[in-house]
């Protein structure tokens, strides 16, 4: 029997529709607000003054703060009863929704009653239990449910559904919620609650609920966050008041629009104050006309939504999501990446309410072997587990992995996805359309989008449904998700240590004793993820101990970096194969920029892995333009660069151009950057490139002996020509130093002497001058010893060949810089003697006499220094 005004309960469920006849198809239940009457809270008095009657409204609102037990208060209720009115759940919803069970839920929440003590969680649990008791039969448990909450009642609904997430008993009920109407819900509290708290304390009443309802309440913030985390994709509509309430002289909205709405959810105002949000005068009430369409939509469309939710749970609650197309399990060595995992998961979760018109995406770029694919495997696994734990959120009904390494493979994978979804397709476009029209929440992982010349947009389903996770070595692919991407780098120090020691199969309780050894290996390998795993596998196999690995690496670098474990191999099996895949992209491009990029890579491998300012190429080009076409005119200078050296410069420098054009160099650098083979650095108005230590090693080792010789000569020509660009070496010498040092350390130079002496000697002498200018005296000493030995000359006895004097000049300056003054004086005197064959006023002869005088001074030979300086001055005066 339907409830009446005489049978209405102060606590519990009051059903207003007649339960005789066919079983209802939907439940519509309203939950009252704070201090509400179980019947009159939903009644609008037809015979009372209009809503525009401000004095009456002021009187009614003021009555809200009077004591519940006062005689005046009870008489007011009696007056309302006798006046009649529209109880809209009974009078409007029951006839409108003939297939529905219409009810209201009441509870004792009057803060003015000293006997009543109300706790939100306690009341919410009571609501869940009573509602479940009324849905016990098989045809009731999964019946669609539409909830309507007024004010505090909205918070009861929120709290009840949050509790239901964690209590399996209420799973059917929670999944059956087709939609929720919030009427003036104080999601962020209310200013008025503060005044009410003061009154309650003054009267000795319980303040628990009023404290909760205060503006910016931390408890309400936590509740909204928990509710949003598991129900953000549900059908929710928020209505809020447009008229201020009056409390004597005070005018104020009980709940502000900001507090009454949820981010990203639809919101509408009703032309009434807070107490009028839950009262409608009849079917022609303008406010009711705004609420009714939302109720109709939820009640009529709820069956399919609820059925889908229950079906997903039935099919996937025990085995994860329904569709799981992922190629392999997570590597049990997976370590760290906690922050990035959290970021990816956050970006991929169902946040349609926040970004309703955008597909959720995240792009991971970075060097090969850093663990991009493994990270995606971990994300897929975590979000699959998340699906199991919180089924109703249906994070991912399907998780699909597509390898886009090449078009044919991508096409086959997409067609396989479509077939898994029960659709027979033959083309890529048809398969993409299947995903685009699938409304369930899916995750598509596009792995290995590594070709910078390919437009991967063709693989993006044309819809905002689902989520996309992409991995690529191409940094430019971050454009597919400009607000959510990560350029993956090595693990943190501690995670690197854990990974290396775990892969080495060393007992965890002994890890502390290997701390320093592990750190050395990590620095050696540049924290590269795959390199650490394979180093650990090499050690675990017994090929060497952890403390020996660094030494073995220096001797057998290529062998170690090409080592392939027998089990749990990565996609490319070894480190070098991982990098070579990027080189293949450059070769397969069959473009000028691809060839230039490979040539630039070869040159960089002959220098150092640290930042190289690209301005060095322009400086070298400028100096090379000064070399006359007829070759080495100044035969008296052994360090002179010739046209032969110009011909060795890389094509991207365009040596025969009349004006420096950086286009090809810039394109080559960008190609390498796009594949993560090098890293770009901004150096003010200039650009620099650096390489990961392992990429640098691979770029060098991948070249055969002959190619290494060519690359070494080319790099040397760039360095030698740039030496005369004094400004760049003075302003950026700190950056260039490791490159000149690394270049001179190359073993290849010795093999070149016999066949390329005319090319090698000027290069090394210009490099010697660079070392001298940068005061790398000890390093210059070693280099000069090599040059003297290769040329068959005695460094202490100058050759009478004038062409070699420049070499001995360097030796004398180096001896002076090293503090070997006596040797410098002895050599200098010989050099002056040899130059006496020149005219007395020859600049070269005078210049060296001046240098020798300075050396005398430092050797405390003042008499000789003065005599020689007077001679130089006298000759110069005759010239003037």
C-alpha positions as a printed Julia matrix, in Angstrom:
880×3 Matrix{Float64}:
   0.0     0.0     0.0
   1.27    3.45   -0.88
   2.41    5.72    1.91
   0.17    8.6     3.08
   0.67   11.68    5.2
  -0.61    9.71    8.16
   1.66    6.68    7.65
   4.86    8.45    6.7
   7.87    7.26    8.76
  10.32    9.69   10.32
  13.12    7.2     9.57
  13.26    4.78    6.67
  11.87    4.36    3.16
   8.45    5.81    2.34
   7.04    4.4    -0.91
   4.48    6.72   -2.55
   3.58    4.61   -5.58
   1.1     1.75   -5.4
   3.06   -1.51   -5.24
   0.15   -3.54   -6.63
   0.27   -4.49  -10.27
   3.25   -5.14  -12.57
   6.76   -5.08  -11.07
   8.42   -1.66  -11.41
  11.18   -1.22  -13.97
  13.0     1.56  -12.15
  13.28    2.95   -8.62
  13.2     6.74   -8.07
  14.22    7.68   -4.54
  14.61   11.09   -2.91
  16.79   11.71    0.15
  15.86   14.66    2.39
  18.15   17.37    3.7
  19.23   18.62    7.12
  16.49   18.97    9.77
  13.78   18.13    7.22
  10.25   16.84    7.86
   9.72   13.44    6.16
   6.61   14.73    4.37
   6.55   18.52    4.26
  10.12   18.88    3.06
   8.78   17.81   -0.37
   5.55   19.88   -0.23
   4.8    23.2    -1.92
   1.6    24.73   -0.42
  -0.83   25.59   -3.19
  -2.9    27.91   -1.02
   0.03   29.79    0.53
   1.34   33.1    -0.64
   3.37   33.15   -3.84
   7.1    32.64   -3.78
   7.56   36.29   -4.38
   5.97   37.07   -0.99
   9.15   38.12    0.76
   7.71   38.76    4.26
   6.29   35.22    4.33
   9.6    33.76    3.14
  11.47   35.7     5.76
   9.13   34.35    8.43
   9.48   30.75    7.24
  13.26   30.93    7.0
  13.57   32.51   10.39
  11.48   29.67   11.77
  14.2    27.29   10.6
  16.46   28.46   13.42
  13.82   28.16   16.18
  13.84   25.28   18.6
  12.31   22.1    17.2
  10.54   21.42   20.49
   8.87   24.82   20.71
   5.09   25.08   20.58
   5.36   27.62   17.8
   7.25   25.16   15.67
   4.66   22.4    16.11
   1.79   24.77   15.33
   3.56   25.77   12.12
   3.62   22.17   10.95
  -0.06   21.79   11.76
  -0.86   24.87    9.75
   1.07   23.51    6.76
  -0.83   20.23    6.99
  -4.21   21.87    6.94
  -3.3    24.12    4.03
  -2.66   21.23    1.64
  -0.11   21.44   -1.14
   1.74   19.54   -3.84
   3.83   16.66   -2.52
   5.66   16.26   -5.81
   6.97   12.72   -5.35
   3.4    11.52   -4.83
   1.5    14.01   -6.99
   3.88   14.5    -9.93
   6.37   11.64  -10.17
   3.99    8.73   -9.49
   1.63    9.6   -12.37
   4.55   10.57  -14.66
   6.54    7.36  -14.1
   3.91    4.61  -14.01
   6.59    1.92  -14.36
   8.57    3.2   -11.37
   8.64    2.66   -7.63
   8.74    6.21   -6.26
   9.94    6.68   -2.68
  11.57    9.1    -0.29
  14.09    8.32    2.41
  13.83    9.98    5.85
  16.22   10.09    8.78
  16.52   12.04   12.01
  18.89   14.94   11.34
  17.4    17.89   13.17
  20.36   19.61   14.82
  17.87   21.62   16.93
  16.76   18.46   18.73
  19.14   17.78   21.64
  18.27   14.07   21.55
  19.35   13.62   17.93
  23.01   12.92   17.23
  23.66   12.35   13.52
  26.9    11.1    11.94
  27.14   11.18    8.14
  28.8     7.79    7.66
  26.43    6.1    10.11
  23.38    7.5     8.34
  24.78    6.6     4.91
  25.34    2.98    5.96
  21.8     2.87    7.34
  20.5     4.17    4.01
  22.41    1.47    2.11
  21.1    -1.29    4.32
  17.47   -0.16    4.25
  17.57    0.34    0.49
  19.08   -3.14    0.04
  16.32   -4.64    2.19
  13.78   -3.22   -0.25
  15.65   -4.76   -3.21
  16.01   -8.37   -2.05
  14.13  -10.22   -4.79
  15.92  -11.4    -7.93
  14.01   -8.94  -10.11
  14.88   -6.07   -7.79
  18.6    -6.42   -7.11
  19.66   -5.03  -10.47
  16.73   -2.75  -11.13
  17.87    0.72  -12.36
  17.91    3.26   -9.57
  17.62    7.06   -9.88
  18.57    9.02   -6.77
  17.52   12.57   -5.88
  19.32   14.31   -3.03
  18.42   17.63   -1.46
  21.13   19.5     0.43
  22.6    17.16    3.08
  20.78   14.28    1.39
  23.17   14.68   -1.55
  26.11   14.11    0.77
  24.37   11.0     2.15
  24.15    9.65   -1.38
  27.84   10.44   -2.01
  28.95    8.81    1.24
  26.74    5.76    0.67
  28.17    5.1    -2.8
  31.75    5.57   -1.57
  31.11    2.99    1.15
  29.53    0.65   -1.41
  32.76    0.65   -3.43
  34.48   -1.24   -0.62
  31.64   -3.5     0.53
  30.83   -6.33   -1.83
  27.34   -6.75   -0.37
  26.29   -3.44   -1.92
  27.9    -4.02   -5.34
  24.62   -4.8    -7.14
  22.97   -1.74   -5.65
  25.85    0.57   -6.6
  26.04   -0.72  -10.16
  22.31   -0.16  -10.53
  22.47    3.62  -10.06
  21.42    4.99  -13.46
  21.74    8.64  -12.49
  21.73   11.16   -9.66
  19.98   14.54   -9.34
  21.63   16.84   -6.8
  19.45   19.71   -5.49
  21.59   22.32   -3.71
  24.26   19.86   -2.64
  26.84   21.55   -0.34
  29.82   19.69   -1.81
  32.17   22.38   -0.46
  30.11   23.32    2.59
  28.11   26.43    3.42
  28.72   29.76    5.15
  25.33   29.46    6.88
  26.44   26.29    8.67
  28.89   28.37   10.7
  26.03   30.49   12.1
  24.01   27.36   12.77
  26.94   25.84   14.68
  27.05   28.91   16.92
  23.33   28.66   17.63
  23.56   24.91   18.28
  26.35   25.37   20.79
  24.38   28.18   22.5
  21.34   25.92   22.81
  23.31   22.83   23.79
  22.45   20.9    20.6
  24.71   18.46   18.72
  26.98   20.24   16.23
  28.45   17.22   14.41
  26.64   17.72   11.11
  26.89   21.5    11.19
  30.66   21.27   11.7
  30.81   18.95    8.69
  28.82   21.42    6.57
  31.07   24.4     7.23
  32.54   26.06    4.16
  35.73   24.4     2.82
  35.36   21.51    5.24
  38.34   19.09    4.85
  35.98   16.15    5.41
  33.76   17.24    2.53
  36.81   17.7     0.32
  37.92   14.13    1.09
  34.4    12.82    0.45
  34.15   14.55   -2.93
  37.59   13.28   -3.94
  36.7     9.69   -3.03
  33.34    9.98   -4.79
  34.91   11.47   -7.92
  37.57    8.76   -8.03
  34.99    6.01   -8.5
  31.94    7.77   -9.96
  33.23   10.56  -12.21
  31.89    8.89  -15.35
  28.35    8.46  -13.98
  25.31   10.47  -15.06
  25.15   13.34  -12.55
  23.25   16.65  -12.84
  23.55   19.5   -10.3
  20.83   22.09   -9.64
  21.46   25.14   -7.48
  19.48   28.07   -6.07
  19.31   31.45   -7.79
  17.67   33.45   -4.97
  19.12   34.4    -1.61
  17.49   33.24    1.59
  16.56   35.8     4.26
  17.3    35.29    7.93
  15.96   38.44    9.51
  18.26   41.22    8.25
  20.68   38.7     6.66
  20.4    37.8     2.98
  22.54   34.94    1.74
  22.52   31.87   -0.47
  22.68   28.84    1.77
  24.78   26.96   -0.81
  26.77   28.9    -3.4
  26.81   27.78   -7.06
  30.5    26.9    -6.67
  29.76   24.6    -3.75
  26.66   23.06   -5.34
  28.31   21.89   -8.56
  30.85   19.28   -9.61
  33.68   20.03  -12.01
  32.8    19.02  -15.54
  29.23   17.96  -14.73
  26.12   19.68  -16.09
  24.69   22.39  -13.84
  21.45   24.42  -13.92
  19.95   26.98  -11.58
  16.37   26.93  -10.34
  14.56   30.2    -9.75
  14.13   29.75   -6.01
  15.96   29.86   -2.73
  17.59   26.85   -1.03
  14.45   25.64    0.76
  12.48   25.78   -2.49
  14.83   23.52   -4.48
  12.93   20.43   -3.29
   9.39   21.83   -3.66
   7.31   22.18   -6.82
   3.79   23.63   -7.04
   2.59   21.41   -9.86
   3.26   20.01  -13.32
   3.4    23.57  -14.74
   6.04   24.72  -12.24
   8.91   26.22  -14.27
  11.51   24.71  -11.96
   9.93   21.27  -12.21
   9.99   21.63  -16.0
  13.79   21.83  -15.77
  14.2    18.82  -13.49
  11.68   16.5   -15.18
  13.59   15.96  -18.49
  16.68   14.86  -16.58
  14.62   12.39  -14.55
  12.99   11.05  -17.71
  16.35   10.58  -19.41
  17.83    8.73  -16.44
  14.75    6.58  -15.89
  14.29    5.67  -19.54
  17.95    5.24  -20.5
  19.05    3.74  -17.24
  18.22    0.14  -18.12
  20.9    -0.14  -20.83
  23.54    1.64  -18.74
  22.92   -0.54  -15.7
  22.73   -3.73  -17.76
  26.08   -2.95  -19.4
  27.65   -2.28  -16.02
  26.41   -5.56  -14.57
  27.4    -7.44  -17.71
  30.94   -6.09  -17.51
  31.15   -7.17  -13.9
  29.8   -10.64  -14.63
  32.27  -11.13  -17.47
  35.28   -9.46  -15.95
  35.05   -9.2   -12.19
  37.01  -12.39  -11.58
  39.32  -12.33  -14.6
  40.06   -8.65  -15.05
  38.82   -6.78  -18.09
  37.05   -8.5   -20.96
  39.61   -7.91  -23.73
  43.32   -8.26  -22.94
  45.53   -8.16  -26.04
  49.0    -7.53  -24.63
  52.02   -9.34  -26.15
  53.92  -10.4   -23.03
  54.12  -10.31  -19.27
  56.03   -7.69  -17.3
  59.73   -8.38  -16.84
  60.15   -9.42  -13.21
  63.17   -7.1   -13.06
  60.98   -4.03  -13.57
  62.13   -1.46  -11.03
  61.14    2.07  -10.02
  59.39    4.59  -12.3
  56.82    5.24   -9.55
  56.23    8.9   -10.4
  55.83    8.4   -14.13
  53.54    5.41  -13.56
  51.32    7.6   -11.41
  51.29   10.34  -14.06
  50.41    7.96  -16.88
  47.62    6.31  -14.91
  46.21    9.68  -13.93
  46.17   10.87  -17.55
  44.53    7.69  -18.84
  41.79    7.31  -16.25
  38.27    8.1   -17.3
  38.21   11.86  -16.95
  35.58   12.74  -19.54
  34.07   15.14  -17.04
  37.26   17.19  -17.02
  38.12   16.91  -20.73
  34.79   16.02  -22.35
  35.89   16.77  -25.93
  39.38   15.27  -25.89
  40.63   11.71  -26.06
  42.82   10.78  -23.09
  46.41   10.35  -24.25
  49.96    9.97  -23.0
  53.15    9.76  -25.09
  56.46    8.32  -23.88
  59.57    9.2   -25.89
  63.24    8.49  -25.35
  66.36    6.57  -26.3
  66.01    2.91  -27.26
  66.5     0.5   -24.36
  65.38    2.91  -21.63
  62.26    0.82  -20.94
  59.41    2.59  -22.78
  57.64   -0.64  -23.76
  58.21   -2.19  -20.34
  56.67    0.89  -18.76
  53.58    0.42  -20.94
  53.34   -3.24  -19.92
  53.43   -2.15  -16.29
  50.77    0.51  -16.86
  48.49   -1.99  -18.63
  48.91   -4.51  -15.83
  48.26   -1.96  -13.09
  45.16   -0.61  -14.78
  43.89   -4.13  -15.42
  44.23   -4.84  -11.71
  42.51   -1.52  -11.02
  39.61   -2.74  -13.14
  39.29   -5.83  -10.97
  39.29   -3.81   -7.76
  36.85   -1.15   -8.92
  34.75   -2.75  -11.62
  32.03   -0.14  -11.79
  34.53    2.47  -12.84
  35.25    0.18  -15.83
  38.65    1.73  -16.3
  39.43   -0.42  -19.28
  36.93   -2.85  -20.72
  39.57   -3.64  -23.32
  43.35   -3.16  -23.45
  44.8    -3.52  -26.94
  48.48   -3.5   -27.95
  49.45   -2.58  -31.52
  53.04   -2.71  -32.76
  53.4     0.15  -35.25
  57.03   -0.61  -36.06
  56.0    -1.01  -39.7
  52.71   -0.53  -41.58
  52.03   -4.2   -42.34
  52.53   -5.23  -38.73
  50.32   -2.38  -37.52
  47.56   -3.32  -39.98
  47.6    -6.96  -38.86
  47.42   -5.97  -35.19
  44.52   -3.57  -35.74
  42.58   -6.19  -37.71
  43.19   -8.66  -34.88
  41.72   -6.12  -32.43
  38.6    -5.73  -34.57
  38.17   -9.5   -34.77
  38.51   -9.77  -30.99
  35.61   -7.32  -30.79
  33.54   -9.63  -33.0
  33.89   -7.66  -36.23
  35.24   -9.05  -39.46
  37.28   -6.42  -41.3
  39.89   -6.41  -44.03
  41.39   -2.92  -43.99
  43.12   -0.7   -41.45
  40.43    1.98  -41.83
  37.67   -0.51  -41.07
  39.51   -1.74  -37.98
  40.01    1.82  -36.73
  36.31    2.51  -37.26
  35.44   -0.48  -35.06
  37.43    1.04  -32.19
  36.08    4.52  -32.87
  32.48    3.31  -32.57
  33.08    1.15  -29.5
  31.57    3.08  -26.62
  33.13    0.99  -23.85
  36.22    2.31  -22.12
  39.31    0.93  -23.91
  43.04    1.54  -23.86
  45.03    1.43  -27.09
  48.83    1.12  -26.79
  50.79    2.09  -29.91
  54.31    0.75  -29.42
  57.47    1.53  -31.41
  56.31    4.63  -33.3
  59.96    5.2   -34.24
  59.94    6.44  -37.85
  60.25   10.25  -37.94
  59.04   10.34  -41.55
  55.79    8.49  -40.82
  52.6    10.29  -39.74
  51.26    8.17  -36.89
  48.04   10.15  -36.83
  46.65    7.54  -39.25
  46.57    5.08  -36.32
  44.5     7.3   -34.02
  40.81    6.26  -33.83
  38.53    9.15  -34.82
  36.63    9.43  -31.56
  36.99   10.8   -28.06
  36.24    7.4   -26.54
  38.94    5.31  -24.93
  42.52    6.25  -24.16
  45.8     6.17  -26.06
  49.32    5.36  -24.85
  52.18    5.73  -27.36
  55.92    4.95  -27.22
  58.41    6.48  -29.62
  62.05    7.36  -30.07
  60.83   10.35  -32.07
  60.66   13.33  -29.74
  58.25   15.1   -32.1
  55.59   12.48  -31.34
  54.98   14.3   -28.07
  52.79   16.59  -30.2
  50.09   13.93  -30.1
  49.7    14.71  -26.39
  51.28   18.11  -25.68
  49.92   18.24  -22.12
  50.75   14.66  -21.13
  54.08   13.24  -22.29
  57.39   12.12  -20.84
  60.88   12.05  -22.35
  62.11    8.96  -20.55
  65.64    9.05  -19.14
  67.6     6.67  -16.94
  66.38    5.47  -13.57
  67.32    7.26  -10.36
  70.52    6.2    -8.6
  68.88    3.92   -6.05
  66.61    2.26   -8.62
  69.64    1.7   -10.88
  71.47   -0.02   -8.03
  68.47   -2.18   -7.22
  68.03   -3.15  -10.87
  71.7    -4.01  -11.41
  72.01   -6.07   -8.23
  68.7    -7.82   -8.85
  69.77   -8.71  -12.41
  73.14   -9.91  -11.08
  71.23  -12.37   -8.85
  73.1   -11.25   -5.77
  71.38  -11.98   -2.43
  69.4    -8.89   -1.3
  70.87   -9.08    2.19
  74.36   -8.53    0.68
  73.47   -5.52   -1.49
  74.9    -2.95    0.9
  78.37   -4.42    0.51
  78.19   -3.89   -3.27
  77.18   -0.24   -3.08
  80.4     1.33   -4.42
  80.92   -1.36   -7.09
  77.37   -0.92   -8.37
  77.78    2.87   -8.47
  80.88    2.54  -10.67
  79.07    0.32  -13.17
  76.03    2.62  -13.22
  78.19    5.65  -14.03
  79.99    3.66  -16.72
  76.71    2.69  -18.4
  75.07    6.1   -18.01
  72.14    4.65  -16.01
  70.85    3.0   -19.2
  68.11    0.56  -18.2
  68.69   -2.25  -20.71
  72.48   -1.96  -20.3
  72.15   -2.45  -16.55
  69.94   -5.51  -17.04
  72.37   -7.09  -19.49
  75.37   -6.2   -17.33
  73.63   -8.0   -14.49
  72.92  -11.0   -16.73
  76.59  -11.12  -17.77
  77.67  -11.1   -14.12
  74.99  -13.63  -13.09
  76.23  -15.96  -15.82
  79.63  -16.02  -14.11
  81.61  -14.27  -16.87
  83.0   -11.81  -14.31
  82.4   -10.44  -10.83
  80.67   -7.12  -10.22
  83.91   -5.4    -9.19
  85.58   -6.62  -12.41
  82.9    -5.44  -14.83
  84.28   -1.91  -15.36
  87.72   -3.22  -16.25
  86.31   -5.86  -18.6
  84.08   -3.21  -20.19
  87.06   -0.99  -21.01
  88.78   -3.91  -22.75
  85.79   -5.66  -24.29
  83.15   -2.94  -24.62
  81.75   -4.13  -27.93
  81.47   -7.72  -26.74
  79.68   -6.75  -23.56
  77.24   -4.42  -25.27
  76.41   -7.09  -27.83
  75.9    -9.72  -25.12
  72.51  -11.43  -25.4
  70.97  -13.29  -22.46
  69.35  -16.57  -23.48
  66.11  -15.86  -21.6
  63.87  -12.8   -21.13
  65.49  -10.99  -24.04
  64.51   -7.48  -24.94
  62.97   -6.73  -28.33
  66.36   -6.08  -29.96
  68.25   -8.65  -27.84
  71.28   -6.44  -27.1
  72.21   -2.79  -26.58
  73.86   -2.18  -29.92
  70.99   -3.77  -31.85
  68.64   -1.4   -30.04
  70.56    1.63  -31.28
  71.16    0.16  -34.74
  67.39    0.09  -35.27
  67.48    3.89  -35.22
  70.38    3.95  -37.67
  68.3     1.74  -39.98
  65.62    4.44  -39.98
  68.22    6.94  -41.19
  69.44    4.59  -43.92
  65.97    3.58  -45.05
  64.89    7.19  -45.38
  67.11    7.35  -48.51
  67.15   11.11  -48.11
  69.86   13.74  -48.04
  69.05   14.54  -44.42
  69.32   10.85  -43.52
  72.79   10.6   -45.1
  73.87   13.86  -43.46
  72.62   12.62  -40.09
  74.69    9.43  -40.36
  77.75   11.47  -41.32
  77.22   13.84  -38.39
  76.82   10.84  -36.1
  80.17    9.46  -37.32
  81.9    12.8   -36.63
  80.4    13.12  -33.15
  81.61    9.62  -32.29
  85.2    10.76  -32.93
  84.86   13.55  -30.39
  83.31   13.27  -26.91
  79.82   12.46  -25.67
  79.49   15.82  -23.88
  77.89   18.95  -25.38
  79.46   20.08  -28.66
  78.5    23.61  -29.83
  77.41   23.28  -33.47
  78.87   26.72  -34.13
  82.23   24.97  -34.62
  81.1    23.85  -38.09
  80.38   27.4   -39.22
  83.73   28.64  -37.89
  85.55   25.79  -39.67
  83.7    26.61  -42.91
  84.64   30.29  -42.65
  88.35   29.48  -42.22
  88.3    26.85  -44.97
  87.19   29.51  -47.44
  90.6    31.21  -46.99
  92.5    28.22  -48.37
  93.69   29.05  -51.91
  92.73   26.73  -54.73
  96.32   25.94  -55.7
  96.92   24.13  -52.44
  99.69   24.6   -49.88
 101.4    27.77  -51.03
 103.26   28.38  -47.79
 105.49   25.31  -47.97
 107.49   26.66  -45.04
 104.64   25.96  -42.56
 104.0    22.33  -41.72
 100.7    23.17  -39.98
  99.1    24.75  -43.06
  95.71   23.31  -44.03
  95.29   22.65  -47.76
  92.55   22.06  -50.31
  92.91   18.36  -49.55
  91.69   19.11  -46.06
  88.78   21.16  -47.4
  87.73   18.16  -49.5
  87.5    16.03  -46.34
  84.85   18.26  -44.75
  81.36   16.69  -44.56
  78.94   17.4   -47.4
  76.42   19.06  -45.11
  78.89   21.96  -44.66
  78.65   22.68  -48.44
  82.3    23.65  -48.77
  81.91   25.21  -52.24
  79.07   27.54  -51.24
  79.68   31.28  -51.33
  77.82   31.87  -48.05
  77.42   29.72  -44.98
  74.12   27.81  -45.1
  73.23   25.96  -41.87
  70.16   24.21  -43.33
  71.63   20.76  -43.96
  73.5    20.7   -40.66
  70.35   21.76  -38.84
  68.27   19.09  -40.59
  70.84   16.39  -39.83
  70.96   17.39  -36.16
  67.17   17.46  -35.95
  66.96   13.97  -37.47
  69.33   12.6   -34.82
  67.46   14.44  -32.07
  64.13   13.11  -33.33
  65.39    9.53  -32.91
  66.78   10.29  -29.44
  70.29    9.41  -30.64
  71.51   12.82  -29.51
  70.19   15.48  -27.14
  69.77   19.11  -28.12
  71.0    21.86  -25.75
  70.28   25.58  -25.93
  73.49   27.58  -25.53
  72.13   31.08  -25.52
  71.64   31.95  -29.17
  73.48   28.79  -30.25
  72.73   25.08  -30.19
  74.77   22.13  -28.93
  74.45   18.34  -29.15
  75.41   15.64  -26.68
  75.15   11.84  -26.67
  74.41    9.19  -24.09
  77.68    7.38  -23.23
  76.4     4.1   -24.69
  75.03    5.69  -27.86
  78.4     7.37  -28.25
  80.22    4.04  -27.85
  77.89    2.36  -30.33
  78.26    5.16  -32.9
  82.01    4.62  -32.79
  82.0     0.82  -32.73
  79.45    0.44  -35.54
  81.97    1.86  -38.01
  84.49   -0.47  -39.61
  88.24    0.39  -39.51
  88.19    2.21  -42.85
  85.12    4.25  -41.98
  86.63    5.14  -38.62
  89.71    6.5   -40.4
  87.57    8.66  -42.67
  85.48    9.93  -39.74
  88.58   10.69  -37.7
  90.12   12.76  -40.5
  86.85   14.64  -41.1
  86.45   15.46  -37.41
  90.1    16.52  -37.3
  89.65   18.86  -40.25
  86.7    20.53  -38.5
  88.77   20.98  -35.33
  91.89   22.17  -37.17
  90.06   24.73  -39.33
  88.09   26.01  -36.34
  91.34   26.59  -34.38
  91.86   29.92  -36.11
  88.38   31.03  -35.07
  89.84   32.43  -31.87
  86.61   33.8   -30.39
  84.72   30.51  -30.28
  87.58   28.72  -28.51
  87.97   31.55  -26.02
  84.24   31.83  -25.22
  83.37   28.13  -25.29
  86.72   26.47  -24.65
  85.36   24.71  -21.57
  82.86   22.87  -23.79
  85.43   22.06  -26.5
  88.15   20.72  -24.22
  86.73   17.19  -23.72
  86.24   16.91  -27.49
  89.86   17.72  -28.38
  91.04   15.37  -25.65
  88.8    12.53  -26.82
  89.77   13.1   -30.44
  93.47   12.81  -29.66
  92.92    9.65  -27.64
  91.76    7.71  -30.7
  94.02    4.82  -31.65
  93.18    5.27  -35.31
  95.73    8.09  -35.83
  98.72    5.75  -35.65
  97.37    3.6   -38.49
  97.02    6.71  -40.67
 100.55    8.09  -40.47
 102.05    5.89  -43.14
  99.38    6.57  -45.74
  98.14   10.08  -44.9
 101.08   11.95  -43.36
 100.41   15.08  -45.41
  96.83   15.13  -44.09
  97.48   14.02  -40.51
 100.45   16.25  -39.62
  98.7    19.65  -40.1
  95.63   18.36  -38.22
  97.69   17.25  -35.21
  99.82   20.39  -35.18
  96.7    22.56  -35.14
  95.32   20.39  -32.33
  98.67   20.89  -30.56
  98.27   24.64  -30.82
  94.75   24.3   -29.32
  96.19   22.37  -26.37
  98.91   24.99  -25.92
  96.37   27.84  -25.96
  94.18   26.0   -23.45
  97.2    25.29  -21.2
  96.84   21.52  -21.5
 100.63   21.31  -21.17
 101.01   17.71  -20.04
  98.65   16.46  -22.73
 100.56   18.48  -25.34
 103.85   16.99  -24.15
 102.55   13.48  -24.85
 101.21   14.43  -28.28
 104.46   16.07  -29.34
 106.4    12.95  -28.38
 104.16   10.93  -30.71
 104.58   13.41  -33.58
 108.35   13.52  -33.24
 108.5     9.74  -33.16
 106.28    9.31  -36.22
 108.27   11.9   -38.19
 111.57   10.38  -37.09
 112.86   13.61  -35.54
 114.86   14.28  -32.37
 112.88   16.71  -30.18
 116.09   18.16  -28.69
 117.94   18.67  -32.0
 116.04   20.71  -34.56
 116.16   19.59  -38.16
 117.75   21.96  -40.61
 114.58   21.59  -42.71
 112.86   24.9   -42.38
 109.46   23.25  -42.87
 109.8    21.5   -39.51
 110.62   24.62  -37.49
 106.95   25.12  -36.5
 107.01   21.73  -34.77
 110.12   22.68  -32.79
 108.64   26.06  -31.96
 105.72   24.21  -30.31
 108.18   22.0   -28.46
 110.07   25.01  -27.11
 106.86   26.72  -25.97
 105.69   23.52  -24.33
 108.99   23.11  -22.46
 108.68   26.71  -21.29
 105.07   26.15  -20.13
 106.07   22.98  -18.27
 108.75   24.93  -16.39
 111.61   23.13  -18.15
 113.38   26.41  -18.74
 116.92   25.11  -19.39
 115.68   22.74  -22.06
 113.55   25.53  -23.53
 116.58   27.87  -23.66
 118.8    25.24  -25.26
 116.22   24.45  -27.92
 115.44   28.13  -28.46
 119.08   29.0   -29.1
 119.26   26.31  -31.76
 116.09   27.59  -33.42
 117.44   31.15  -33.47
 120.67   29.87  -35.0
 118.8    28.08  -37.77
 116.78   31.2   -38.54
 119.98   33.21  -39.04
 119.81   32.04  -42.64
 116.87   34.38  -43.0
 117.31   38.07  -43.64
 118.22   40.0   -40.5
 114.95   41.92  -40.62
 112.75   38.89  -41.47
 109.66   38.93  -39.18
 110.0    35.26  -38.37
 113.63   35.67  -37.28
 112.87   38.74  -35.16
 109.79   37.15  -33.58
 111.68   34.11  -32.43
 114.62   36.2   -31.12
 112.06   38.07  -29.01
 110.62   34.78  -27.66
 114.12   33.54  -26.78
 114.83   36.8   -24.9
 111.75   36.2   -22.77
 112.9    32.65  -22.06
 116.31   34.03  -20.97
 114.56   36.33  -18.55
 112.69   33.44  -16.93
 115.94   31.45  -16.71
 117.57   34.34  -14.82
 119.84   35.14  -17.8
 119.21   38.86  -17.71
 122.43   39.82  -19.53
 121.63   37.61  -22.54
 117.99   38.73  -22.53
 118.86   42.43  -22.56
 121.41   42.03  -25.32
 119.0    40.1   -27.53
 116.11   42.51  -26.93
 118.33   45.53  -27.74
 119.3    43.81  -30.98
 115.64   43.17  -31.91
 114.69   46.79  -31.15
 117.6    48.12  -33.19
 116.66   46.04  -36.25
 112.97   47.02  -35.98
 114.0    50.73  -35.87
 115.8    50.34  -39.17
 112.66   48.84  -40.69
 110.56   51.78  -39.55
